[in-house]
Amino acid sequence: MSYKDERHKIIWDFQREIVKIYEEQQLDSIEGLDRQFTVNGQNILALFFDTVRKGQVKYQGFDFHKSFDDICFCCDEIMYFTGQLYLYEPYLYNPLLYGYPFAGGILYPYSRTIENKRFNMAANTVSEKVYNYWDRIGDLLATYFPELIKPDKAYFTTTIDKIPDDFHDSPNYQWLKTFRDDEFKDLNEKRKQIVHYISVDTTFKWNHAKDPFDRAEIEKMLAEQKALPRYFKKHLELSVKGLEKTIGLIQEITDNRLADVE
């Protein structure tokens, strides 16, 4: 590859390291690393547009192409920032390694290193990206119920809650509803704390400052910190699975409500 200058080369060197992490940690998105859109052995791009064909005819005010592109981009963002969590995680500052006697106890100092700051930036960002992803899913599903859900109120939780009883026996709906009540609720509580109150970085710093002598509490904080890459890897997997379930539900809605659309 020809580089414009040294900085351009650094960009691509960094990208290659991120791709190595994708491969090592088996991180994958809707597009896939090969951009073949293969999910569970099927081309999800083709499946999506086969499924929404009647929706495109019925709901011409909604751009299904932009919707799919944005869903894919949000999924890539989740994968990218999760990859950064794995990149920085081995180099996080561990206060337990630097404890020293002080005032009759062992004080465990904390240093806000560049690795810690970048890790926490990625953790803040990926929580928002997961929310953004499911917000797009909410927009897509809400399109099929214009009489029930206004476009400016088509949040993921609102949309799932307003889907009519006719579809509540659907395994696809049940998967989405369970996710909405469990994993998404937990994620959204974390996101609200970060966006509206205190960031991951500041929370860790000040929780440590409460009692830098408390080894057990610091061990707990470090365990929670180190769990974040796997937490968001799980959300990445759920985002891909969730699109499959969304497409399945849209097919059921189409069969039920758009049977007369050519």
Solvent accessible surface area in square Angstrom, and as a share of the most:
residue,aa,sasa,rsa
1,M,142,0.63
2,S,100,0.65
3,Y,67,0.25
4,K,181,0.77
5,D,87,0.45
6,E,117,0.52
7,R,188,0.69
8,H,38,0.17
9,K,77,0.32
10,I,99,0.50
11,I,103,0.52
12,W,95,0.33
13,D,50,0.26
14,F,73,0.30
15,Q,66,0.29
16,R,100,0.36
17,E,78,0.35
18,I,0,0.00
19,V,45,0.26
20,K,101,0.43
21,I,17,0.09
22,Y,13,0.05
23,E,107,0.48
24,E,123,0.55
25,Q,58,0.26
26,Q,148,0.66
27,L,4,0.02
28,D,72,0.37
29,S,4,0.03
30,I,0,0.00
31,E,24,0.11
32,G,12,0.12
33,L,81,0.40
34,D,94,0.49
35,R,156,0.57
36,Q,105,0.47
37,F,27,0.11
38,T,77,0.45
39,V,11,0.06
40,N,115,0.59
41,G,74,0.71
42,Q,71,0.32
43,N,70,0.36
44,I,0,0.00
45,L,64,0.32
46,A,53,0.41
47,L,57,0.28
48,F,0,0.00
49,F,43,0.18
50,D,110,0.57
51,T,6,0.03
52,V,0,0.00
53,R,118,0.43
54,K,45,0.19
55,G,0,0.00
56,Q,54,0.24
57,V,71,0.41
58,K,112,0.47
59,Y,33,0.12
60,Q,145,0.65
61,G,90,0.86
62,F,54,0.22
63,D,67,0.35
64,F,3,0.01
65,H,107,0.48
66,K,143,0.61
67,S,14,0.09
68,F,3,0.01
69,D,96,0.50
70,D,50,0.26
71,I,0,0.00
72,C,4,0.02
73,F,121,0.50
74,C,3,0.02
75,C,0,0.00
76,D,41,0.21
77,E,30,0.14
78,I,0,0.00
79,M,11,0.05
80,Y,68,0.26
81,F,44,0.18
82,T,0,0.00
83,G,0,0.00
84,Q,23,0.10
85,L,0,0.00
86,Y,27,0.10
87,L,40,0.20
88,Y,39,0.15
89,E,32,0.14
90,P,85,0.53
91,Y,140,0.53
92,L,20,0.10
93,Y,36,0.14
94,N,38,0.19
95,P,0,0.00
96,L,34,0.17
97,L,130,0.65
98,Y,117,0.44
99,G,31,0.30
100,Y,96,0.37
101,P,109,0.68
102,F,109,0.45
103,A,91,0.71
104,G,92,0.88
105,G,27,0.26
106,I,75,0.38
107,L,27,0.14
108,Y,17,0.06
109,P,34,0.21
110,Y,38,0.15
111,S,45,0.29
112,R,96,0.35
113,T,35,0.20
114,I,97,0.49
115,E,53,0.24
116,N,0,0.00
117,K,79,0.33
118,R,87,0.32
119,F,0,0.00
120,N,0,0.00
121,M,96,0.43
122,A,4,0.03
123,A,2,0.02
124,N,27,0.14
125,T,36,0.21
126,V,0,0.00
127,S,0,0.00
128,E,69,0.31
129,K,40,0.17
130,V,0,0.00
131,Y,47,0.18
132,N,42,0.21
133,Y,0,0.00
134,W,0,0.00
135,D,30,0.16
136,R,70,0.26
137,I,0,0.00
138,G,0,0.00
139,D,48,0.25
140,L,0,0.00
141,L,0,0.00
142,A,6,0.05
143,T,18,0.10
144,Y,1,0.01
145,F,0,0.00
146,P,84,0.53
147,E,110,0.49
148,L,78,0.39
149,I,4,0.02
150,K,139,0.59
151,P,124,0.78
152,D,100,0.52
153,K,107,0.45
154,A,4,0.03
155,Y,100,0.38
156,F,4,0.01
157,T,33,0.19
158,T,36,0.21
159,T,0,0.00
160,I,0,0.00
161,D,74,0.38
162,K,96,0.41
163,I,3,0.02
164,P,23,0.14
165,D,115,0.59
166,D,99,0.51
167,F,11,0.04
168,H,61,0.27
169,D,125,0.65
170,S,12,0.08
171,P,94,0.59
172,N,26,0.13
173,Y,8,0.03
174,Q,88,0.39
175,W,58,0.20
176,L,0,0.00
177,K,65,0.27
178,T,77,0.45
179,F,4,0.01
180,R,47,0.17
181,D,57,0.30
182,D,76,0.40
183,E,65,0.29
184,F,3,0.01
185,K,109,0.46
186,D,56,0.29
187,L,0,0.00
188,N,21,0.11
189,E,97,0.43
190,K,80,0.34
191,R,30,0.11
192,K,92,0.39
193,Q,85,0.38
194,I,27,0.14
195,V,67,0.39
196,H,119,0.53
197,Y,155,0.59
198,I,79,0.40
199,S,33,0.21
200,V,34,0.19
201,D,17,0.09
202,T,41,0.24
203,T,51,0.29
204,F,17,0.07
205,K,72,0.30
206,W,155,0.54
207,N,55,0.28
208,H,15,0.07
209,A,52,0.40
210,K,162,0.69
211,D,65,0.33
212,P,29,0.18
213,F,77,0.32
214,D,53,0.28
215,R,112,0.41
216,A,71,0.55
217,E,73,0.33
218,I,1,0.01
219,E,76,0.34
220,K,116,0.49
221,M,12,0.05
222,L,13,0.07
223,A,63,0.49
224,E,101,0.45
225,Q,8,0.04
226,K,75,0.32
227,A,43,0.33
228,L,29,0.14
229,P,1,0.01
230,R,136,0.50
231,Y,53,0.20
232,F,5,0.02
233,K,44,0.19
234,K,105,0.44
235,H,3,0.02
236,L,2,0.01
237,E,84,0.38
238,L,18,0.09
239,S,0,0.00
240,V,22,0.13
241,K,79,0.34
242,G,0,0.00
243,L,0,0.00
244,E,28,0.13
245,K,43,0.18
246,T,0,0.00
247,I,4,0.02
248,G,20,0.19
249,L,0,0.00
250,I,0,0.00
251,Q,72,0.32
252,E,56,0.25
253,I,1,0.00
254,T,6,0.04
255,D,91,0.47
256,N,91,0.47
257,R,89,0.33
258,L,3,0.02
259,A,74,0.57
260,D,121,0.62
261,V,21,0.12
262,E,161,0.72
